[in-house]
Amino acid sequence: MTENVGATGPVAEPDRQLGQVDAPATSRSRAITTVVLGLAGSGAFVGALWAWIAPPAHAVVAVARSGERVHEYLGAESQNFFVAPVLLLGLLGVVAVVSSVLVWQWREHRGPEMVVGLCVGLIATAAVAAGVGALLVRMRYGALDFDTVTLADGDHSVTYVRQAPPVFFARDELLVAATLLSPAAIASLVYALIAAGCARDDLGAHPPAGPSAGPPPKPSTQTPSAPEPSVS
């Protein structure tokens, strides 16, 4: 006696149990746009934080015996023109490392397209941070012109002033470009190191590569034939 196994028997299993991978809920273009806009928005916070903690340069303006107006920075205050841009680079570097790790967690969209979006977003972060930071320190300390500083009255015409910290090391196109591109370079390096440690060639992204990328085979629904009786 044979038992007929129909299409609704235990042989027919849902496609999900046979390894089918569902498409991500967010399209790749929308995911990249979200990353770029999110990083660009974080640049405003970075710029505001930098403007709050960046040290200004304290200087003194006086009139020499010859009647010429002179100025000099107090102690090692002139080093703040180097410390402030390095501080901005440090903040941007932290954003680059954290954002690359967070973007890697978005498994469905791993790949070169997301790396491009990450780099574009970090360049926008650096540009927004530099613009917001420069604007805030300008509003906080004002524009300083040593030739127009009002000197104090008295025998020693001396006035102490504060100069706003700079965003870039110098007004050189190469230095400005290096500052804007540095977070993108750091994020690319971190992303590449994480990808090098991934065991899968497709990085676990969608659609997956390999034999399991296609639709699973349909289970057989044919009824097994009954064995032929033996002739004794």
C-alpha positions in Angstrom: 0.0 0.0 0.0 1.4 3.4 -1.0 0.8 6.7 0.5 0.1 9.6 -1.9 1.9 12.8 -1.0 0.1 15.8 -2.6 1.3 19.3 -3.3 0.1 20.4 0.1 2.1 17.7 2.0 5.3 18.2 3.9 7.4 18.3 0.7 6.0 21.7 -0.3 7.7 24.4 1.9 7.4 28.1 1.6 10.0 29.8 -0.5 11.3 31.8 2.5 12.4 28.6 4.2 14.5 27.7 1.1 16.8 30.7 1.3 14.9 33.4 -0.5 16.2 36.9 0.5 13.7 39.7 0.7 14.5 43.0 -1.0 15.3 45.9 1.4 12.5 48.2 2.4 14.6 51.3 1.4 15.9 51.7 -2.1 19.7 52.1 -2.6 19.3 55.6 -4.0 17.2 56.7 -1.1 19.6 55.2 1.3 22.5 57.1 -0.2 20.6 60.3 -0.2 19.7 59.8 3.5 23.4 59.3 4.3 24.5 62.4 2.4 21.8 64.7 3.9 22.4 63.3 7.4 26.1 63.9 7.2 25.6 67.4 5.8 23.3 68.2 8.7 25.9 67.0 11.2 28.3 69.5 9.9 26.4 72.3 11.5 26.8 70.6 14.9 30.5 70.1 14.3 30.9 73.7 13.3 29.1 75.0 16.4 31.1 72.7 18.7 34.3 73.8 17.1 33.4 77.5 17.5 32.7 76.9 21.2 36.0 75.2 22.1 38.4 76.7 19.6 40.9 79.0 21.4 41.3 82.6 20.2 44.6 84.3 20.0 45.3 87.1 22.5 47.4 90.0 21.4 48.5 93.4 22.5 48.5 96.6 20.4 50.7 99.5 21.3 52.4 102.5 19.9 56.2 102.4 19.7 58.5 105.3 20.6 58.8 106.1 16.9 55.0 106.6 16.8 54.4 103.5 14.8 51.6 101.2 15.8 52.8 97.6 16.6 51.1 94.4 17.8 52.4 91.2 19.4 50.8 88.0 20.5 51.0 87.1 24.1 53.2 84.1 25.0 52.4 81.1 22.9 49.0 82.5 21.7 50.2 82.5 18.1 50.2 78.7 18.2 46.4 78.8 18.3 46.4 79.6 14.6 47.6 76.0 14.2 45.7 74.4 17.1 42.3 75.6 15.9 42.4 74.0 12.4 43.9 70.8 13.9 41.0 70.8 16.3 38.5 71.0 13.4 40.3 68.1 11.6 40.1 66.0 14.8 36.3 66.6 15.1 35.8 65.7 11.4 37.9 62.6 11.8 35.7 61.4 14.7 32.6 61.9 12.5 34.3 60.1 9.6 35.1 57.0 11.7 31.8 56.8 13.5 29.8 57.4 10.2 31.7 54.7 8.3 31.0 52.2 11.1 27.3 53.1 11.2 26.9 53.0 7.4 28.5 49.5 7.4 25.7 48.3 9.7 23.2 49.1 6.9 23.9 45.6 5.5 21.5 45.6 2.6 23.3 48.6 1.0 26.9 47.8 1.4 29.1 48.4 -1.6 30.9 51.0 -3.7 27.8 53.1 -4.2 27.4 53.6 -0.5 31.1 54.5 -0.2 30.7 57.2 -2.8 27.7 58.5 -0.9 29.6 58.4 2.3 32.5 60.4 0.8 30.2 63.0 -0.7 28.4 63.4 2.6 31.6 63.8 4.6 32.9 66.5 2.1 29.6 68.3 2.7 30.1 67.8 6.4 33.5 69.5 6.3 32.2 72.3 4.1 29.2 73.0 6.4 31.3 72.7 9.5 33.9 75.2 8.2 31.2 77.7 7.1 29.2 77.5 10.3 32.4 77.6 12.5 33.8 80.6 10.7 30.5 82.5 10.9 30.1 81.8 14.7 33.6 82.8 15.6 33.2 86.0 13.5 30.0 86.8 15.5 31.7 86.0 18.8 35.0 87.8 18.4 34.3 90.1 15.5 36.7 91.1 12.7 40.0 92.4 14.0 42.1 95.0 12.2 45.2 96.0 14.1 45.4 99.3 12.3 42.0 100.4 13.5 42.1 99.2 17.1 41.2 102.0 19.5 44.2 102.4 21.9 43.8 103.1 25.6 44.5 106.6 26.9 47.5 107.3 29.1 51.2 107.2 29.0 51.3 103.7 27.7 48.8 103.4 24.9 48.3 99.6 25.1 45.2 97.7 24.2 44.6 93.9 24.6 42.5 92.2 21.9 41.4 88.8 21.0 41.6 87.4 17.4 39.1 84.8 16.1 40.6 81.4 15.5 41.0 80.4 11.8 39.2 77.5 10.2 41.9 76.6 7.7 45.7 76.6 8.1 46.1 79.2 5.4 44.1 80.7 2.5 45.7 78.3 0.1 43.5 76.2 -2.3 45.5 73.0 -1.7 45.2 73.3 2.1 41.5 74.1 1.9 41.0 71.1 -0.4 43.0 68.8 1.9 40.9 69.9 4.9 37.6 69.2 3.1 38.8 65.8 1.7 40.5 64.5 4.8 37.3 63.1 6.5 36.3 61.3 3.2 39.8 59.8 3.0 39.6 58.6 6.6 36.1 57.1 6.1 37.2 55.3 3.0 40.1 53.7 4.8 38.0 52.6 7.7 35.3 51.2 5.4 38.0 49.3 3.4 39.5 47.8 6.5 36.1 46.6 7.7 35.3 45.2 4.2 38.6 43.3 4.1 37.6 41.4 7.2 34.2 40.3 5.8 34.1 36.6 4.8 31.6 37.1 2.0 32.5 38.5 -1.4 29.2 40.4 -1.7 29.7 41.9 1.8 26.3 40.5 2.8 24.6 43.2 0.7 21.5 42.8 -1.4 21.2 41.0 -3.8 23.5 38.3 -2.5 26.1 36.8 -4.8 26.5 33.1 -5.4 24.2 30.2 -6.0 21.6 31.4 -3.5 21.1 34.7 -5.3 18.5 33.4 -7.7 15.0 32.2 -6.8 15.0 28.8 -5.0 13.9 25.8 -7.0 10.3 24.7 -6.8 9.7 21.6 -4.8 8.5 18.6 -6.7 4.8 17.9 -6.4 4.7 14.6 -8.4 3.2 11.6 -6.6 5.8 8.9 -6.2 4.9 5.8 -8.2 4.1 2.6 -6.4 6.8 -0.1 -6.4 6.2 -3.0 -8.8 5.2 -6.3 -7.1 7.9 -8.9 -7.0 7.3 -12.1 -8.9 8.1 -15.2 -6.8 
